[in-house]
Amino acid sequence: MAVTLASRFTNKGKAMTSIDAFVRKQKPGAQFVVSAQMLRMKPEEFDRLAQQWLDDGGPGFNVAGVPHRVVVDGQFLISRVTVIRTSAEV
């Protein structure tokens, strides 16, 4: 899936493009963490994005392990995921 994050979240375009640059710096097979705070996103926004990554993979990475969740207004939302860099283009 070659859709950039910036195209999904244009209101935070600068923050979103940073994930693409960060992923490009990682070697295939590298394991790293992506968080709501890192992307300067609200927990609700990040949860929706992380759910999609769980289903389809992210731009150049796949989710590994169990996502970390926080409670916001009585709901458990994903706030951090561990991912593994793939060899796919970003």
N, C-alpha and C positions, 0 to 999 in steps of 0.2 A: 504494500500500500504506500504509494509515493506522495500522499497528500501532506503538505507541510502544516505544522501547527498554526502558523501565522494565518493561513487561509481559513482556519476554523475559529480563531479568536482574534479578529482584527482589532478589537478594542484594546488589546494588549500586545500589539504586533511586535514591539521591540523585545519584550520579555519572551515571547513565544519563539522568535527566531533564535534566541540564545540556546534553546535546547537542541536545535539542529546543529549549531556550531559545536556545542559540547559533545554531542554524539559523534560527529565527524572526527573529533580528536581522539576518540577511543579506538583501540585496536579490536578487530573481530575476536570475540570470545571474552572480552573484558566485562567484568561485572561491576555495576555502579548503581547509585541510588538517585532517583528523581523524586522530588517532593513538591508539595503545593507551595511551600515557602520559597523554594529555589526558583519556581516559575512566577512567583508573586501573584498567585491565584488564590481565590477564596476556596475553602474546603469543598463547597458544593460544586464549583466549576471543575476542580481537580478530580473529584470523585467521578463525575461524568466522563471526563477524559480517560482516567485510569480504567474505568469499566470497559471502555472501547479498546484500550490497549490489551486488557485481559482477553477480550474476544478475538481481536484481529492483529495484535502486535502493534508496536509503535513504529515511528519512522527510523528504521535502522536498528531496532532492538525488539526483544521479546521480554515479557514479564517473567521473572523467576521467583519461585517461592510464594509465600503468603503476603499480601499487601498489609501494611500497617494501617490501622483504623483509629479514628478519634471520635468521640461523641460530641455532636453539635445539635443542640435542641432535641435531644433524645434520639437522634439518628446516628448510626455508625457509618462514618464516611471515610473513604480511603484518603490518607494524607501523605503516604510515602510508599513507593514501590521500589523493589530491587529489580534491575533489568540486566540482560546480557546483550551485548552488542552483536549484531549479525553482520554478515558480509554484504548485506543489501545496501544500495546507494541511498543516501539521505538527501 
